[in-house]
Amino acid sequence: MAKNKQQKKKKRERRVAQEKHAAATRRRAQEKTTKESQKSVPERTKRIEAAAPKTDYIPTNKKSPFTQRRGGG
């Protein structure tokens, strides 16, 4: 009788593990499809971004206003 109980326990553990694995696989597939649908950018937005000029220019050598005032011009 003890062997029968152990076999049942092992079968149950295996079945539960398979169910968990299947659920995780389904969840991963679901997340992948939702991420892909959220990432899609409309074609109009792509065109607007491509046409807009980049405005990330930052001047590095700025003169201080103090020296300009004291310069005597």
ABEGO torsion letter per residue (X at the ends): XAAAAAAAAAAAAAAAAAAAAAAAAAAAAAAAAAAAAAABBBAAAAAAAAABBBBABBBABBBBAAAAAAAGX
